[in-house]
Amino acid sequence: MKKILLPLVTSMALFGASNSAKVMNDPFEQMDKVFQMQMQQMDQMQKQMDSMFKVFEQNNFSGSKMPVIFSGGGMMSSGIVDKKDHYEVALKIGKGKNTKVDVKAKNGILTISVEQSKEAAKTNGQYGNVKSFSRSSYVQSFTLPKDADGAKADYELKDDKIIVKIPKINKK
């Protein structure tokens, strides 16, 4: 019995040692550790970015009642502003040659769509004329206050601004 038991115990000890060495050199386990470290770094970066944006918002928009909305397309809005007898939305857009505006209100949502086209021509010395064309479209939607009459919304285009006026529903 001793002759069988001793080699068995020895082989189990060797197997256990070699198995733990495999765990230490397991590439998948190493990848898991690298992934966990990367995720921790990303979490730290996200927290830093959140605090930077919070400071930015506090420094730039703390005095306004409504948040200023920026879009990557170049359209800016201060949101819906209460003007006592009506609501107003002012959108600043880039100057374009052919500007088409569409204002719709449906199910308590005001949607403003803008399409613009621009054209530029330039004489380029001995190589002739260079012409460029661009077309842009923007869409922004706003939740209307409960007492706004979106069906009667109207707009005017002034310089590089769209001013949308939404009357209030008369409560008698």
OpenMM code with the backbone's topology and positions (N, CA, C; nanometers):
from openmm import Vec3, app, unit

residues = "MET LYS LYS ILE LEU LEU PRO LEU VAL THR SER MET ALA LEU PHE GLY ALA SER ASN SER ALA LYS VAL MET ASN ASP PRO PHE GLU GLN MET ASP LYS VAL PHE GLN MET GLN MET GLN GLN MET ASP GLN MET GLN LYS GLN MET ASP SER MET PHE LYS VAL PHE GLU GLN ASN ASN PHE SER GLY SER LYS MET PRO VAL ILE PHE SER GLY GLY GLY MET MET SER SER GLY ILE VAL ASP LYS LYS ASP HIS TYR GLU VAL ALA LEU LYS ILE GLY LYS GLY LYS ASN THR LYS VAL ASP VAL LYS ALA LYS ASN GLY ILE LEU THR ILE SER VAL GLU GLN SER LYS GLU ALA ALA LYS THR ASN GLY GLN TYR GLY ASN VAL LYS SER PHE SER ARG SER SER TYR VAL GLN SER PHE THR LEU PRO LYS ASP ALA ASP GLY ALA LYS ALA ASP TYR GLU LEU LYS ASP ASP LYS ILE ILE VAL LYS ILE PRO LYS ILE ASN LYS LYS".split()
positions = [
    Vec3(0.0820, -0.1188, 0.0000),
    Vec3(0.0000, 0.0000, 0.0000),
    Vec3(0.0856, 0.1241, 0.0000),
    Vec3(0.1965, 0.1223, 0.0779),
    Vec3(0.2849, 0.2373, 0.0843),
    Vec3(0.3498, 0.2621, -0.0509),
    Vec3(0.3809, 0.1532, -0.1245),
    Vec3(0.4456, 0.1670, -0.2539),
    Vec3(0.3524, 0.2340, -0.3548),
    Vec3(0.2246, 0.2136, -0.3469),
    Vec3(0.1278, 0.2732, -0.4400),
    Vec3(0.0936, 0.4158, -0.3970),
    Vec3(0.0818, 0.4367, -0.2700),
    Vec3(0.0393, 0.5667, -0.2179),
    Vec3(0.1447, 0.6750, -0.2382),
    Vec3(0.2715, 0.6411, -0.2194),
    Vec3(0.3786, 0.7400, -0.2320),
    Vec3(0.3903, 0.7953, -0.3749),
    Vec3(0.3932, 0.7135, -0.4790),
    Vec3(0.3976, 0.7700, -0.6147),
    Vec3(0.2719, 0.8495, -0.6481),
    Vec3(0.1570, 0.8087, -0.5953),
    Vec3(0.0324, 0.8792, -0.6211),
    Vec3(0.0356, 1.0190, -0.5606),
    Vec3(0.0818, 1.0304, -0.4373),
    Vec3(0.0918, 1.1601, -0.3705),
    Vec3(0.1930, 1.2477, -0.4424),
    Vec3(0.3047, 1.1896, -0.4835),
    Vec3(0.4089, 1.2645, -0.5544),
    Vec3(0.3563, 1.3153, -0.6886),
    Vec3(0.2874, 1.2312, -0.7619),
    Vec3(0.2349, 1.2735, -0.8919),
    Vec3(0.1263, 1.3800, -0.8756),
    Vec3(0.0451, 1.3712, -0.7701),
    Vec3(-0.0566, 1.4739, -0.7463),
    Vec3(0.0086, 1.6069, -0.7130),
    Vec3(0.1155, 1.6048, -0.6364),
    Vec3(0.1864, 1.7273, -0.6018),
    Vec3(0.2476, 1.7885, -0.7270),
    Vec3(0.3068, 1.7063, -0.8137),
    Vec3(0.3653, 1.7569, -0.9377),
    Vec3(0.2578, 1.8113, -1.0305),
    Vec3(0.1460, 1.7405, -1.0406),
    Vec3(0.0356, 1.7858, -1.1247),
    Vec3(-0.0185, 1.9188, -1.0756),
    Vec3(-0.0341, 1.9306, -0.9446),
    Vec3(-0.0833, 2.0563, -0.8863),
    Vec3(0.0115, 2.1713, -0.9127),
    Vec3(0.1427, 2.1468, -0.9025),
    Vec3(0.2420, 2.2515, -0.9270),
    Vec3(0.2414, 2.2911, -1.0736),
    Vec3(0.2330, 2.1928, -1.1632),
    Vec3(0.2336, 2.2262, -1.3061),
    Vec3(0.1036, 2.2948, -1.3460),
    Vec3(-0.0061, 2.2576, -1.2825),
    Vec3(-0.1349, 2.3180, -1.3117),
    Vec3(-0.1370, 2.4644, -1.2667),
    Vec3(-0.0793, 2.4941, -1.1513),
    Vec3(-0.0767, 2.6328, -1.1050),
    Vec3(0.0158, 2.7165, -1.1926),
    Vec3(0.1213, 2.6546, -1.2486),
    Vec3(0.2090, 2.7272, -1.3412),
    Vec3(0.1329, 2.7609, -1.4683),
    Vec3(0.0456, 2.6705, -1.5123),
    Vec3(-0.0356, 2.6974, -1.6316),
    Vec3(-0.1305, 2.8136, -1.6073),
    Vec3(-0.1882, 2.8193, -1.4882),
    Vec3(-0.2798, 2.9281, -1.4547),
    Vec3(-0.2064, 3.0616, -1.4586),
    Vec3(-0.0828, 3.0624, -1.4088),
    Vec3(-0.0045, 3.1857, -1.4076),
    Vec3(0.0309, 3.2301, -1.5489),
    Vec3(0.0478, 3.1344, -1.6415),
    Vec3(0.0859, 3.1656, -1.7784),
    Vec3(-0.0321, 3.1596, -1.8751),
    Vec3(-0.1508, 3.1492, -1.8244),
    Vec3(-0.2695, 3.1400, -1.9079),
    Vec3(-0.2920, 3.2745, -1.9782),
    Vec3(-0.2842, 3.2798, -2.1111),
    Vec3(-0.2997, 3.4081, -2.1811),
    Vec3(-0.4401, 3.4685, -2.1650),
    Vec3(-0.5418, 3.3855, -2.1501),
    Vec3(-0.6768, 3.4374, -2.1336),
    Vec3(-0.6932, 3.5072, -1.9993),
    Vec3(-0.6301, 3.4508, -1.8964),
    Vec3(-0.6364, 3.5153, -1.7656),
    Vec3(-0.5627, 3.6482, -1.7690),
    Vec3(-0.4495, 3.6511, -1.8389),
    Vec3(-0.3750, 3.7764, -1.8524),
    Vec3(-0.4573, 3.8802, -1.9286),
    Vec3(-0.5284, 3.8365, -2.0323),
    Vec3(-0.6135, 3.9280, -2.1093),
    Vec3(-0.7250, 3.9835, -2.0213),
    Vec3(-0.7808, 3.8982, -1.9355),
    Vec3(-0.8844, 3.9445, -1.8437),
    Vec3(-0.8315, 4.0535, -1.7514),
    Vec3(-0.7107, 4.0345, -1.7016),
    Vec3(-0.6512, 4.1347, -1.6127),
    Vec3(-0.6265, 4.2656, -1.6867),
    Vec3(-0.5758, 4.2563, -1.8099),
    Vec3(-0.5533, 4.3771, -1.8908),
    Vec3(-0.6859, 4.4471, -1.9181),
    Vec3(-0.7884, 4.3698, -1.9521),
    Vec3(-0.9212, 4.4271, -1.9783),
    Vec3(-0.9761, 4.4980, -1.8547),
    Vec3(-0.9609, 4.4359, -1.7383),
    Vec3(-1.0087, 4.4974, -1.6145),
    Vec3(-0.9346, 4.6277, -1.5866),
    Vec3(-0.8039, 4.6296, -1.6116),
    Vec3(-0.7266, 4.7528, -1.5917),
    Vec3(-0.7731, 4.8620, -1.6885),
    Vec3(-0.7976, 4.8249, -1.8143),
    Vec3(-0.8448, 4.9219, -1.9126),
    Vec3(-0.9824, 4.9769, -1.8733),
    Vec3(-1.0696, 4.8919, -1.8253),
    Vec3(-1.2034, 4.9369, -1.7840),
    Vec3(-1.1943, 5.0336, -1.6656),
    Vec3(-1.1035, 5.0064, -1.5723),
    Vec3(-1.0844, 5.0978, -1.4592),
    Vec3(-1.0331, 5.2331, -1.5076),
    Vec3(-0.9401, 5.2309, -1.6028),
    Vec3(-0.8892, 5.3561, -1.6591),
    Vec3(-0.9992, 5.4325, -1.7310),
    Vec3(-1.0835, 5.3615, -1.8054),
    Vec3(-1.1944, 5.4271, -1.8763),
    Vec3(-1.2939, 5.4871, -1.7776),
    Vec3(-1.3222, 5.4176, -1.6695),
    Vec3(-1.4110, 5.4715, -1.5659),
    Vec3(-1.3538, 5.5996, -1.5072),
    Vec3(-1.2229, 5.6009, -1.4817),
    Vec3(-1.1591, 5.7213, -1.4286),
    Vec3(-1.1676, 5.8365, -1.5288),
    Vec3(-1.1435, 5.8061, -1.6573),
    Vec3(-1.1533, 5.9108, -1.7596),
    Vec3(-1.2957, 5.9651, -1.7695),
    Vec3(-1.3958, 5.8762, -1.7610),
    Vec3(-1.5358, 5.9186, -1.7671),
    Vec3(-1.5687, 6.0123, -1.6516),
    Vec3(-1.5208, 5.9799, -1.5319),
    Vec3(-1.5445, 6.0664, -1.4157),
    Vec3(-1.4783, 6.2025, -1.4347),
    Vec3(-1.3567, 6.2030, -1.4890),
    Vec3(-1.2874, 6.3291, -1.5145),
    Vec3(-1.3624, 6.4126, -1.6180),
    Vec3(-1.4096, 6.3486, -1.7245),
    Vec3(-1.4843, 6.4210, -1.8283),
    Vec3(-1.6144, 6.4756, -1.7726),
    Vec3(-1.6848, 6.3966, -1.6920),
    Vec3(-1.8091, 6.4433, -1.6312),
    Vec3(-1.7851, 6.5673, -1.5464),
    Vec3(-1.6781, 6.5663, -1.4683),
    Vec3(-1.6503, 6.6834, -1.3837),
    Vec3(-1.6102, 6.8035, -1.4692),
    Vec3(-1.5376, 6.7815, -1.5795),
    Vec3(-1.5009, 6.8924, -1.6682),
    Vec3(-1.6253, 6.9549, -1.7313),
    Vec3(-1.7177, 6.8721, -1.7791),
    Vec3(-1.8394, 6.9243, -1.8407),
    Vec3(-1.9267, 6.9963, -1.7380),
    Vec3(-1.9293, 6.9442, -1.6171),
    Vec3(-2.0077, 7.0090, -1.5119),
    Vec3(-1.9541, 7.1493, -1.4848),
    Vec3(-1.8218, 7.1628, -1.4757),
    Vec3(-1.7596, 7.2939, -1.4548),
    Vec3(-1.7876, 7.3842, -1.5746),
    Vec3(-1.7772, 7.3303, -1.6962),
    Vec3(-1.8043, 7.4077, -1.8175),
    Vec3(-1.9471, 7.4610, -1.8181),
    Vec3(-2.0434, 7.3757, -1.7872),
    Vec3(-2.1835, 7.4169, -1.7848),
    Vec3(-2.2090, 7.5217, -1.6776),
    Vec3(-2.1483, 7.5055, -1.5606),
    Vec3(-2.1674, 7.6022, -1.4526),
    Vec3(-2.1083, 7.7374, -1.4909),
    Vec3(-1.9935, 7.7377, -1.5561),
    Vec3(-1.9276, 7.8635, -1.5923),
    Vec3(-1.9962, 7.9342, -1.7080),
    Vec3(-2.0535, 7.8607, -1.8013),
    Vec3(-2.1060, 7.9220, -1.9227),
    Vec3(-2.2567, 7.9401, -1.9258),
    Vec3(-2.3303, 7.8596, -1.8529),
    Vec3(-2.4758, 7.8632, -1.8660),
    Vec3(-2.5472, 7.8853, -1.7336),
    Vec3(-2.4768, 7.9281, -1.6321),
    Vec3(-2.5393, 7.9398, -1.5011),
    Vec3(-2.6386, 8.0551, -1.4943),
    Vec3(-2.6245, 8.1583, -1.5784),
    Vec3(-2.7137, 8.2729, -1.5722),
    Vec3(-2.8408, 8.2581, -1.6538),
    Vec3(-2.8473, 8.1612, -1.7449),
    Vec3(-2.9652, 8.1495, -1.8305),
    Vec3(-3.0704, 8.0595, -1.7663),
    Vec3(-3.1963, 8.0914, -1.7957),
    Vec3(-3.3067, 8.0128, -1.7400),
    Vec3(-3.3215, 7.8793, -1.8125),
    Vec3(-3.3033, 7.8831, -1.9437),
    Vec3(-3.3175, 7.7621, -2.0233),
    Vec3(-3.1798, 7.7178, -2.0700),
    Vec3(-3.1573, 7.5894, -2.0860),
    Vec3(-3.0259, 7.5455, -2.1327),
    Vec3(-3.0041, 7.5857, -2.2780),
    Vec3(-2.8830, 7.6226, -2.3105),
    Vec3(-2.8490, 7.6521, -2.4489),
    Vec3(-2.8161, 7.5200, -2.5159),
    Vec3(-2.8776, 7.4974, -2.6297),
    Vec3(-2.8607, 7.3710, -2.6990),
    Vec3(-2.7716, 7.3943, -2.8195),
    Vec3(-2.6630, 7.3209, -2.8267),
    Vec3(-2.5725, 7.3301, -2.9398),
    Vec3(-2.5892, 7.2047, -3.0227),
    Vec3(-2.5843, 7.2213, -3.1527),
    Vec3(-2.5852, 7.1036, -3.2370),
    Vec3(-2.4618, 7.1075, -3.3243),
    Vec3(-2.4133, 6.9917, -3.3622),
    Vec3(-2.2944, 6.9841, -3.4453),
    Vec3(-2.3161, 7.0450, -3.5820),
    Vec3(-2.4411, 7.0598, -3.6245),
    Vec3(-2.4708, 7.1142, -3.7557),
    Vec3(-2.4651, 7.2648, -3.7607),
    Vec3(-2.4471, 7.3308, -3.6499),
    Vec3(-2.4336, 7.4753, -3.6520),
    Vec3(-2.5590, 7.5492, -3.6119),
    Vec3(-2.6574, 7.4839, -3.5550),
    Vec3(-2.7800, 7.5494, -3.5136),
    Vec3(-2.7768, 7.5627, -3.3620),
    Vec3(-2.8072, 7.6829, -3.3105),
    Vec3(-2.8076, 7.7059, -3.1660),
    Vec3(-2.9444, 7.7542, -3.1231),
    Vec3(-2.9852, 7.7142, -3.0050),
    Vec3(-3.1133, 7.7565, -2.9518),
    Vec3(-3.1025, 7.7769, -2.8021),
    Vec3(-3.1840, 7.8687, -2.7522),
    Vec3(-3.1887, 7.8883, -2.6075),
    Vec3(-3.3045, 7.8107, -2.5466),
    Vec3(-3.3758, 7.7338, -2.6270),
    Vec3(-3.4897, 7.6591, -2.5776),
    Vec3(-3.6162, 7.7437, -2.5841),
    Vec3(-3.7222, 7.6948, -2.5240),
    Vec3(-3.8500, 7.7657, -2.5242),
    Vec3(-3.8486, 7.8689, -2.4119),
    Vec3(-3.8806, 7.9940, -2.4481),
    Vec3(-3.8802, 8.1037, -2.3515),
    Vec3(-4.0232, 8.1545, -2.3342),
    Vec3(-4.0659, 8.1697, -2.2106),
    Vec3(-4.1995, 8.2215, -2.1791),
    Vec3(-4.1989, 8.3734, -2.1900),
    Vec3(-4.2816, 8.4280, -2.2815),
    Vec3(-4.2898, 8.5726, -2.3034),
    Vec3(-4.4234, 8.6289, -2.2534),
    Vec3(-4.4759, 8.5741, -2.1465),
    Vec3(-4.6033, 8.6119, -2.0825),
    Vec3(-4.7245, 8.5703, -2.1653),
    Vec3(-4.7460, 8.6308, -2.2835),
    Vec3(-4.8656, 8.6000, -2.3626),
    Vec3(-4.8397, 8.4918, -2.4681),
    Vec3(-4.7132, 8.4566, -2.4902),
    Vec3(-4.6782, 8.3518, -2.5861),
    Vec3(-4.5421, 8.2922, -2.5486),
    Vec3(-4.5075, 8.1856, -2.6174),
    Vec3(-4.3758, 8.1249, -2.6012),
    Vec3(-4.2949, 8.1563, -2.7267),
    Vec3(-4.1629, 8.1554, -2.7115),
    Vec3(-4.0772, 8.1888, -2.8240),
    Vec3(-3.9537, 8.0987, -2.8244),
    Vec3(-3.9160, 8.0582, -2.9440),
    Vec3(-3.7934, 7.9823, -2.9651),
    Vec3(-3.7125, 8.0582, -3.0687),
    Vec3(-3.5896, 8.0900, -3.0362),
    Vec3(-3.5007, 8.1569, -3.1313),
    Vec3(-3.3879, 8.0615, -3.1672),
    Vec3(-3.3724, 8.0387, -3.2951),
    Vec3(-3.2666, 7.9516, -3.3448),
    Vec3(-3.1694, 8.0335, -3.4278),
    Vec3(-3.0433, 8.0239, -3.3962),
    Vec3(-2.9417, 8.0907, -3.4758),
    Vec3(-2.8873, 7.9885, -3.5746),
    Vec3(-2.8945, 8.0228, -3.7016),
    Vec3(-2.8458, 7.9323, -3.8058),
    Vec3(-2.7407, 8.0057, -3.8880),
    Vec3(-2.6627, 7.9335, -3.9614),
    Vec3(-2.5654, 7.9946, -4.0506),
    Vec3(-2.6363, 8.0601, -4.1681),
    Vec3(-2.5685, 8.1571, -4.2271),
    Vec3(-2.6279, 8.2243, -4.3432),
    Vec3(-2.6161, 8.1333, -4.4643),
    Vec3(-2.7263, 8.1180, -4.5331),
    Vec3(-2.7294, 8.0349, -4.6525),
    Vec3(-2.8103, 8.1036, -4.7610),
    Vec3(-2.7814, 8.0692, -4.8853),
    Vec3(-2.8488, 8.1333, -4.9979),
    Vec3(-2.9956, 8.0927, -5.0044),
    Vec3(-3.0204, 7.9677, -5.0137),
    Vec3(-3.1579, 7.9170, -5.0221),
    Vec3(-3.1918, 7.8482, -4.8907),
    Vec3(-3.2581, 7.9194, -4.8019),
    Vec3(-3.2940, 7.8639, -4.6722),
    Vec3(-3.4417, 7.8291, -4.6732),
    Vec3(-3.4717, 7.7027, -4.6440),
    Vec3(-3.6101, 7.6566, -4.6339),
    Vec3(-3.6350, 7.6165, -4.4901),
    Vec3(-3.7424, 7.6678, -4.4336),
    Vec3(-3.7766, 7.6410, -4.2941),
    Vec3(-3.9123, 7.5722, -4.2893),
    Vec3(-3.9241, 7.4729, -4.2032),
    Vec3(-4.0507, 7.4041, -4.1814),
    Vec3(-4.0723, 7.3917, -4.0310),
    Vec3(-4.1845, 7.4429, -3.9831),
    Vec3(-4.2184, 7.4373, -3.8411),
    Vec3(-4.3472, 7.3570, -3.8272),
    Vec3(-4.3411, 7.2503, -3.7472),
    Vec3(-4.4588, 7.1653, -3.7258),
    Vec3(-4.4739, 7.1375, -3.5779),
    Vec3(-4.5978, 7.1280, -3.5339),
    Vec3(-4.6281, 7.0889, -3.3964),
    Vec3(-4.7238, 6.9708, -3.4024),
    Vec3(-4.6873, 6.8640, -3.3324),
    Vec3(-4.7713, 6.7449, -3.3306),
    Vec3(-4.7501, 6.6730, -3.1984),
    Vec3(-4.8592, 6.6380, -3.1343),
    Vec3(-4.8556, 6.5630, -3.0077),
    Vec3(-4.7690, 6.6305, -2.9015),
    Vec3(-4.7753, 6.7622, -2.8954),
    Vec3(-4.7023, 6.8351, -2.7928),
    Vec3(-4.5536, 6.8521, -2.8199),
    Vec3(-4.5098, 6.8225, -2.9426),
    Vec3(-4.3695, 6.8364, -2.9821),
    Vec3(-4.3605, 6.9370, -3.0974),
    Vec3(-4.2762, 7.0374, -3.0795),
    Vec3(-4.2498, 7.1361, -3.1837),
    Vec3(-4.1225, 7.0933, -3.2555),
    Vec3(-4.1314, 7.0771, -3.3884),
    Vec3(-4.0151, 7.0361, -3.4673),
    Vec3(-3.9847, 7.1443, -3.5694),
    Vec3(-3.8593, 7.1875, -3.5689),
    Vec3(-3.8143, 7.2904, -3.6621),
    Vec3(-3.7098, 7.2270, -3.7522),
    Vec3(-3.7364, 7.2312, -3.8835),
    Vec3(-3.6438, 7.1751, -3.9822),
    Vec3(-3.5921, 7.2878, -4.0702),
    Vec3(-3.4642, 7.2852, -4.0980),
    Vec3(-3.4016, 7.3877, -4.1798),
    Vec3(-3.3154, 7.3199, -4.2856),
    Vec3(-3.3311, 7.3634, -4.4101),
    Vec3(-3.2447, 7.3176, -4.5184),
    Vec3(-3.1808, 7.4399, -4.5811),
    Vec3(-3.0508, 7.4338, -4.6016),
    Vec3(-2.9777, 7.5447, -4.6608),
    Vec3(-2.8855, 7.4942, -4.7695),
    Vec3(-2.8676, 7.5777, -4.8701),
    Vec3(-2.7668, 7.5469, -4.9707),
    Vec3(-2.6784, 7.6696, -4.9881),
    Vec3(-2.5521, 7.6440, -5.0094),
    Vec3(-2.4544, 7.7504, -5.0263),
    Vec3(-2.3743, 7.7242, -5.1533),
    Vec3(-2.3317, 7.8322, -5.2135),
    Vec3(-2.2521, 7.8219, -5.3351),
    Vec3(-2.1399, 7.9240, -5.3263),
    Vec3(-2.0218, 7.8827, -5.3637),
    Vec3(-1.9080, 7.9745, -5.3642),
    Vec3(-1.8310, 7.9566, -5.4940),
    Vec3(-1.7912, 8.0678, -5.5528),
    Vec3(-1.7127, 8.0648, -5.6764),
    Vec3(-1.5865, 8.1465, -5.6542),
    Vec3(-1.4764, 8.0972, -5.7102),
    Vec3(-1.3489, 8.1644, -5.6912),
    Vec3(-1.2661, 8.1488, -5.8183),
    Vec3(-1.2039, 8.2562, -5.8593),
    Vec3(-1.1135, 8.2490, -5.9739),
    Vec3(-0.9760, 8.2122, -5.9207),
    Vec3(-0.9194, 8.1098, -5.9810),
    Vec3(-0.7938, 8.0564, -5.9302),
    Vec3(-0.6820, 8.0736, -6.0341),
    Vec3(-0.6425, 8.1956, -6.0597),
    Vec3(-0.5303, 8.2262, -6.1485),
    Vec3(-0.5405, 8.1607, -6.2836),
    Vec3(-0.4352, 8.0940, -6.3247),
    Vec3(-0.4274, 8.0364, -6.4585),
    Vec3(-0.5101, 7.9101, -6.4761),
    Vec3(-0.5593, 7.8519, -6.3653),
    Vec3(-0.6325, 7.7262, -6.3751),
    Vec3(-0.7830, 7.7447, -6.3830),
    Vec3(-0.8306, 7.8654, -6.3916),
    Vec3(-0.9721, 7.8895, -6.4128),
    Vec3(-1.0519, 7.9079, -6.2856),
    Vec3(-1.1803, 7.8834, -6.2987),
    Vec3(-1.2728, 7.9046, -6.1884),
    Vec3(-1.2901, 7.7782, -6.1042),
    Vec3(-1.3112, 7.8021, -5.9764),
    Vec3(-1.3408, 7.6929, -5.8842),
    Vec3(-1.4770, 7.7226, -5.8230),
    Vec3(-1.5670, 7.6269, -5.8309),
    Vec3(-1.6993, 7.6433, -5.7712),
    Vec3(-1.7209, 7.5329, -5.6692),
    Vec3(-1.7827, 7.5696, -5.5582),
    Vec3(-1.8173, 7.4691, -5.4584),
    Vec3(-1.9622, 7.4875, -5.4164),
    Vec3(-2.0264, 7.3782, -5.3886),
    Vec3(-2.1655, 7.3767, -5.3469),
    Vec3(-2.1757, 7.2954, -5.2184),
    Vec3(-2.2606, 7.3394, -5.1288),
    Vec3(-2.2858, 7.2601, -5.0086),
    Vec3(-2.4331, 7.2685, -4.9741),
    Vec3(-2.4800, 7.1644, -4.9112),
    Vec3(-2.6203, 7.1580, -4.8691),
    Vec3(-2.6226, 7.1027, -4.7273),
    Vec3(-2.6964, 7.1703, -4.6399),
    Vec3(-2.7050, 7.1293, -4.5003),
    Vec3(-2.8508, 7.1194, -4.4592),
    Vec3(-2.8772, 7.0320, -4.3645),
    Vec3(-3.0114, 7.0255, -4.3072),
    Vec3(-2.9986, 7.0046, -4.1574),
    Vec3(-3.0873, 7.0695, -4.0827),
    Vec3(-3.0892, 7.0621, -3.9372),
    Vec3(-3.2310, 7.0348, -3.8928),
    Vec3(-3.2452, 6.9604, -3.7864),
    Vec3(-3.3762, 6.9365, -3.7265),
    Vec3(-3.3589, 6.9450, -3.5752),
    Vec3(-3.4479, 7.0202, -3.5121),
    Vec3(-3.4479, 7.0272, -3.3667),
    Vec3(-3.5917, 7.0180, -3.3181),
    Vec3(-3.6120, 6.9439, -3.2105),
    Vec3(-3.7458, 6.9263, -3.1550),
    Vec3(-3.7483, 6.9718, -3.0102),
    Vec3(-3.8633, 7.0247, -2.9694),
    Vec3(-3.8824, 7.0766, -2.8350),
    Vec3(-4.0151, 7.0252, -2.7817),
    Vec3(-4.0193, 6.9921, -2.6546),
    Vec3(-4.1443, 6.9568, -2.5891),
    Vec3(-4.2154, 7.0863, -2.5531),
    Vec3(-4.3376, 7.1005, -2.6005),
    Vec3(-4.4141, 7.2226, -2.5745),
    Vec3(-4.4753, 7.2207, -2.4352),
    Vec3(-4.4850, 7.3372, -2.3711),
    Vec3(-4.5574, 7.3443, -2.2443),
    Vec3(-4.7046, 7.3084, -2.2668),
    Vec3(-4.7721, 7.2662, -2.1632),
    Vec3(-4.9110, 7.2206, -2.1762),
    Vec3(-5.0059, 7.3301, -2.2248),
    Vec3(-4.9756, 7.4563, -2.1931),
    Vec3(-5.0660, 7.5640, -2.2342),
    Vec3(-5.0250, 7.6296, -2.3655),
    Vec3(-4.9366, 7.5671, -2.4425),
    Vec3(-4.8960, 7.6206, -2.5724),
    Vec3(-4.9864, 7.5658, -2.6820),
    Vec3(-5.0251, 7.6525, -2.7747),
    Vec3(-5.1093, 7.6138, -2.8879),
    Vec3(-5.0200, 7.5925, -3.0099),
    Vec3(-4.9638, 7.4737, -3.0197),
    Vec3(-4.8684, 7.4418, -3.1252),
    Vec3(-4.9266, 7.4535, -3.2647),
    Vec3(-5.0574, 7.4328, -3.2802),
    Vec3(-5.1208, 7.4406, -3.4119),
    Vec3(-5.1125, 7.5818, -3.4697),
    Vec3(-5.0983, 7.6822, -3.3834),
    Vec3(-5.0923, 7.8214, -3.4292),
    Vec3(-4.9503, 7.8779, -3.4270),
    Vec3(-4.8525, 7.7902, -3.4195),
    Vec3(-4.7127, 7.8355, -3.4187),
    Vec3(-4.6796, 7.9025, -3.5514),
    Vec3(-4.6049, 8.0117, -3.5437),
    Vec3(-4.5652, 8.0868, -3.6624),
    Vec3(-4.4186, 8.1259, -3.6471),
    Vec3(-4.3525, 8.1491, -3.7574),
    Vec3(-4.2113, 8.1851, -3.7498),
    Vec3(-4.1792, 8.2986, -3.8459),
    Vec3(-4.0665, 8.3634, -3.8178),
    Vec3(-4.0121, 8.4618, -3.9101),
    Vec3(-3.8613, 8.4388, -3.9192),
    Vec3(-3.8072, 8.4673, -4.0361),
    Vec3(-3.6653, 8.4507, -4.0615),
    Vec3(-3.6021, 8.5891, -4.0663),
    Vec3(-3.5132, 8.6172, -3.9706),
    Vec3(-3.4456, 8.7463, -3.9626),
    Vec3(-3.2964, 8.7234, -3.9644),
    Vec3(-3.2291, 8.7795, -4.0642),
    Vec3(-3.0840, 8.7648, -4.0779),
    Vec3(-3.0464, 8.6169, -4.0679),
    Vec3(-2.9781, 8.5790, -3.9631),
    Vec3(-2.9391, 8.4391, -3.9459),
    Vec3(-3.0111, 8.3760, -3.8275),
    Vec3(-3.1339, 8.4224, -3.8020),
    Vec3(-3.2148, 8.3693, -3.6913),
    Vec3(-3.3532, 8.3290, -3.7397),
    Vec3(-3.4035, 8.2240, -3.6792),
    Vec3(-3.5430, 8.1845, -3.6969),
    Vec3(-3.6095, 8.2101, -3.5624),
    Vec3(-3.7157, 8.2874, -3.5639),
    Vec3(-3.7892, 8.3153, -3.4402),
    Vec3(-3.9272, 8.2527, -3.4540),
    Vec3(-3.9546, 8.1554, -3.3681),
    Vec3(-4.0826, 8.0849, -3.3698),
    Vec3(-4.1640, 8.1348, -3.2512),
    Vec3(-4.2874, 8.1777, -3.2793),
    Vec3(-4.3776, 8.2242, -3.1742),
    Vec3(-4.4928, 8.1256, -3.1632),
    Vec3(-4.5168, 8.0829, -3.0401),
    Vec3(-4.6242, 7.9874, -3.0119),
    Vec3(-4.7201, 8.0527, -2.9137),
    Vec3(-4.8439, 8.0797, -2.9568),
    Vec3(-4.9384, 8.1433, -2.8646),
    Vec3(-4.9800, 8.0495, -2.7510),
    Vec3(-5.0223, 8.1089, -2.6426),
    Vec3(-5.0736, 8.0304, -2.5309),
    Vec3(-5.2227, 8.0081, -2.5511),
    Vec3(-5.2721, 7.8981, -2.4966),
    Vec3(-5.4147, 7.8674, -2.5032),
    Vec3(-5.4820, 7.9550, -2.3989),
    Vec3(-5.5852, 8.0278, -2.4408),
    Vec3(-5.6585, 8.1150, -2.3478),
    Vec3(-5.7447, 8.0296, -2.2566),
    Vec3(-5.7224, 8.0443, -2.1270),
    Vec3(-5.8023, 7.9740, -2.0275),
    Vec3(-5.8998, 8.0748, -1.9674),
    Vec3(-6.0258, 8.0474, -1.9850),
    Vec3(-6.1268, 8.1395, -1.9320),
    Vec3(-6.2083, 8.0758, -1.8256),
] * unit.nanometer
topology = app.Topology()
chain = topology.addChain("A")
for resn in residues:
    res = topology.addResidue(resn, chain)
    for name in ("N", "CA", "C"):
        topology.addAtom(name, app.Element.getBySymbol(name[0]), res)
